[in-house]
Amino acid sequence: MALSRDDVEKVALLARLQLSEAELDTLTDELAQIVTYVDQLAEVDTGDVEPMAHAVELSNVFAADGVRPSLPREQALANAPAHNERGYLVPAVLGD
């Protein structure tokens, strides 16, 4: 697929980019090279390759969830700048 200067101008317009003439020329050449490379990748036979979500194997690094007692209320509120017996006190943001 060939990439023209008009294509680059259209993408720049959609992206709300203001490009100079020199920038348009440079981007047209660079994007055309990228599109050519992607076209080469499309020629590779991937019929026997199993689809995958990630290029490398991933493992879960989180600890398993478990039920355990929570902090006592006094300890949870100890470092709060303002609190009462029930919870944190914050300024009103919606008015009265």
C-alpha atoms as an extended CHARMM CRD file, in Angstrom:
* protein
*
        96  EXT
         1         1  MET       CA              0.0000000000        0.0000000000        0.0000000000  PROA      1               0.0000000000
         2         2  ALA       CA              1.4900000000        3.3060000000       -1.0640000000  PROA      2               0.0000000000
         3         3  LEU       CA              1.1350000000        6.2710000000        1.2390000000  PROA      3               0.0000000000
         4         4  SER       CA              0.6810000000        9.6770000000       -0.3640000000  PROA      4               0.0000000000
         5         5  ARG       CA              1.1910000000       13.1710000000        0.9530000000  PROA      5               0.0000000000
         6         6  ASP       CA             -2.5950000000       13.6420000000        0.8140000000  PROA      6               0.0000000000
         7         7  ASP       CA             -2.9760000000       10.7020000000        3.2060000000  PROA      7               0.0000000000
         8         8  VAL       CA             -0.5450000000       12.2800000000        5.6600000000  PROA      8               0.0000000000
         9         9  GLU       CA             -2.3100000000       15.6440000000        5.3830000000  PROA      9               0.0000000000
        10        10  LYS       CA             -5.6460000000       13.9510000000        6.1280000000  PROA      10              0.0000000000
        11        11  VAL       CA             -4.2580000000       12.1640000000        9.1870000000  PROA      11              0.0000000000
        12        12  ALA       CA             -2.6750000000       15.4170000000       10.3900000000  PROA      12              0.0000000000
        13        13  LEU       CA             -6.0280000000       17.1650000000        9.9870000000  PROA      13              0.0000000000
        14        14  LEU       CA             -7.8550000000       14.4310000000       11.9190000000  PROA      14              0.0000000000
        15        15  ALA       CA             -5.2160000000       14.5810000000       14.6670000000  PROA      15              0.0000000000
        16        16  ARG       CA             -5.4520000000       18.3820000000       14.7360000000  PROA      16              0.0000000000
        17        17  LEU       CA             -1.7440000000       18.7380000000       13.9210000000  PROA      17              0.0000000000
        18        18  GLN       CA             -0.3650000000       21.8080000000       12.2170000000  PROA      18              0.0000000000
        19        19  LEU       CA              2.5860000000       20.6150000000       10.1570000000  PROA      19              0.0000000000
        20        20  SER       CA              4.9530000000       22.6710000000        8.0440000000  PROA      20              0.0000000000
        21        21  GLU       CA              5.7550000000       21.7200000000        4.4610000000  PROA      21              0.0000000000
        22        22  ALA       CA              9.0900000000       20.2330000000        5.5750000000  PROA      22              0.0000000000
        23        23  GLU       CA              7.3920000000       18.2260000000        8.3250000000  PROA      23              0.0000000000
        24        24  LEU       CA              4.8110000000       16.9210000000        5.8520000000  PROA      24              0.0000000000
        25        25  ASP       CA              7.5860000000       15.8010000000        3.5040000000  PROA      25              0.0000000000
        26        26  THR       CA              9.5060000000       14.1020000000        6.3150000000  PROA      26              0.0000000000
        27        27  LEU       CA              6.4470000000       12.3830000000        7.7650000000  PROA      27              0.0000000000
        28        28  THR       CA              5.3010000000       11.2130000000        4.3480000000  PROA      28              0.0000000000
        29        29  ASP       CA              8.6510000000        9.4860000000        3.7910000000  PROA      29              0.0000000000
        30        30  GLU       CA              8.8330000000        8.0260000000        7.3030000000  PROA      30              0.0000000000
        31        31  LEU       CA              5.2440000000        6.7770000000        7.3630000000  PROA      31              0.0000000000
        32        32  ALA       CA              5.6340000000        5.2930000000        3.8800000000  PROA      32              0.0000000000
        33        33  GLN       CA              8.6240000000        3.2890000000        5.1580000000  PROA      33              0.0000000000
        34        34  ILE       CA              6.5860000000        2.0670000000        8.1360000000  PROA      34              0.0000000000
        35        35  VAL       CA              3.6710000000        1.0260000000        5.9050000000  PROA      35              0.0000000000
        36        36  THR       CA              6.0900000000       -0.7940000000        3.5840000000  PROA      36              0.0000000000
        37        37  TYR       CA              7.5260000000       -2.6920000000        6.5600000000  PROA      37              0.0000000000
        38        38  VAL       CA              4.0440000000       -3.6540000000        7.7870000000  PROA      38              0.0000000000
        39        39  ASP       CA              3.2110000000       -4.8670000000        4.2690000000  PROA      39              0.0000000000
        40        40  GLN       CA              6.2970000000       -7.1070000000        4.4400000000  PROA      40              0.0000000000
        41        41  LEU       CA              5.0860000000       -8.5370000000        7.7390000000  PROA      41              0.0000000000
        42        42  ALA       CA              1.7160000000       -9.3240000000        6.1640000000  PROA      42              0.0000000000
        43        43  GLU       CA              3.4980000000      -11.5850000000        3.6500000000  PROA      43              0.0000000000
        44        44  VAL       CA              4.7410000000      -13.9280000000        6.4100000000  PROA      44              0.0000000000
        45        45  ASP       CA              2.8150000000      -17.2130000000        6.6510000000  PROA      45              0.0000000000
        46        46  THR       CA              1.2770000000      -17.3000000000       10.1290000000  PROA      46              0.0000000000
        47        47  GLY       CA             -1.1800000000      -20.1270000000        9.4930000000  PROA      47              0.0000000000
        48        48  ASP       CA              0.4800000000      -22.4550000000       12.0130000000  PROA      48              0.0000000000
        49        49  VAL       CA              1.0210000000      -19.8020000000       14.6950000000  PROA      49              0.0000000000
        50        50  GLU       CA             -1.3790000000      -19.9500000000       17.6190000000  PROA      50              0.0000000000
        51        51  PRO       CA             -2.9270000000      -16.5470000000       18.4250000000  PROA      51              0.0000000000
        52        52  MET       CA             -1.7970000000      -14.9990000000       21.6850000000  PROA      52              0.0000000000
        53        53  ALA       CA             -2.6890000000      -11.9900000000       23.7720000000  PROA      53              0.0000000000
        54        54  HSD       CA              0.9080000000      -11.1530000000       24.7410000000  PROA      54              0.0000000000
        55        55  ALA       CA              4.2850000000      -11.7130000000       23.1090000000  PROA      55              0.0000000000
        56        56  VAL       CA              5.7050000000      -13.2240000000       26.3110000000  PROA      56              0.0000000000
        57        57  GLU       CA              4.2550000000      -15.5110000000       28.9640000000  PROA      57              0.0000000000
        58        58  LEU       CA              2.7100000000      -13.6150000000       31.8340000000  PROA      58              0.0000000000
        59        59  SER       CA              2.1040000000      -14.7820000000       35.3560000000  PROA      59              0.0000000000
        60        60  ASN       CA             -0.0400000000      -13.2420000000       38.0230000000  PROA      60              0.0000000000
        61        61  VAL       CA              2.0960000000      -11.4220000000       40.5780000000  PROA      61              0.0000000000
        62        62  PHE       CA             -0.7380000000      -10.6310000000       42.9630000000  PROA      62              0.0000000000
        63        63  ALA       CA             -1.3040000000      -12.5070000000       46.1940000000  PROA      63              0.0000000000
        64        64  ALA       CA             -4.4220000000      -14.5920000000       46.4660000000  PROA      64              0.0000000000
        65        65  ASP       CA             -7.3880000000      -12.8750000000       48.0550000000  PROA      65              0.0000000000
        66        66  GLY       CA             -8.2300000000      -14.0610000000       51.5160000000  PROA      66              0.0000000000
        67        67  VAL       CA            -10.6590000000      -13.0900000000       54.2360000000  PROA      67              0.0000000000
        68        68  ARG       CA             -8.9750000000      -11.5540000000       57.2450000000  PROA      68              0.0000000000
        69        69  PRO       CA             -9.8760000000       -9.0360000000       59.9280000000  PROA      69              0.0000000000
        70        70  SER       CA             -9.7260000000       -5.3730000000       58.9790000000  PROA      70              0.0000000000
        71        71  LEU       CA             -7.9180000000       -2.6350000000       60.8850000000  PROA      71              0.0000000000
        72        72  PRO       CA             -9.6040000000       -1.3320000000       63.9910000000  PROA      72              0.0000000000
        73        73  ARG       CA            -11.4080000000        1.9420000000       63.2080000000  PROA      73              0.0000000000
        74        74  GLU       CA             -9.1900000000        3.9520000000       65.5680000000  PROA      74              0.0000000000
        75        75  GLN       CA             -6.0260000000        2.7010000000       63.8660000000  PROA      75              0.0000000000
        76        76  ALA       CA             -7.4010000000        3.3690000000       60.3620000000  PROA      76              0.0000000000
        77        77  LEU       CA             -8.3190000000        6.9570000000       61.3180000000  PROA      77              0.0000000000
        78        78  ALA       CA             -5.1600000000        7.6420000000       63.3510000000  PROA      78              0.0000000000
        79        79  ASN       CA             -3.3090000000        9.5980000000       60.6170000000  PROA      79              0.0000000000
        80        80  ALA       CA             -6.3260000000       11.3890000000       59.1670000000  PROA      80              0.0000000000
        81        81  PRO       CA             -6.1000000000       15.1890000000       59.4010000000  PROA      81              0.0000000000
        82        82  ALA       CA             -9.7740000000       15.3600000000       60.4280000000  PROA      82              0.0000000000
        83        83  HSD       CA            -12.0450000000       12.5780000000       61.6300000000  PROA      83              0.0000000000
        84        84  ASN       CA            -14.7670000000       11.7270000000       64.0800000000  PROA      84              0.0000000000
        85        85  GLU       CA            -15.7520000000        8.4060000000       65.6590000000  PROA      85              0.0000000000
        86        86  ARG       CA            -17.2670000000        7.1260000000       62.4030000000  PROA      86              0.0000000000
        87        87  GLY       CA            -14.9230000000        8.1950000000       59.5870000000  PROA      87              0.0000000000
        88        88  TYR       CA            -12.9200000000       10.8190000000       57.7400000000  PROA      88              0.0000000000
        89        89  LEU       CA            -14.1070000000       14.4250000000       57.6810000000  PROA      89              0.0000000000
        90        90  VAL       CA            -13.6640000000       16.2080000000       54.3480000000  PROA      90              0.0000000000
        91        91  PRO       CA            -14.7800000000       19.6140000000       53.0520000000  PROA      91              0.0000000000
        92        92  ALA       CA            -18.1260000000       19.7400000000       51.3100000000  PROA      92              0.0000000000
        93        93  VAL       CA            -17.7380000000       19.9430000000       47.5300000000  PROA      93              0.0000000000
        94        94  LEU       CA            -21.3730000000       20.2140000000       46.4860000000  PROA      94              0.0000000000
        95        95  GLY       CA            -22.4230000000       23.0440000000       48.7500000000  PROA      95              0.0000000000
        96        96  ASP       CA            -24.7410000000       22.9520000000       51.7520000000  PROA      96              0.0000000000
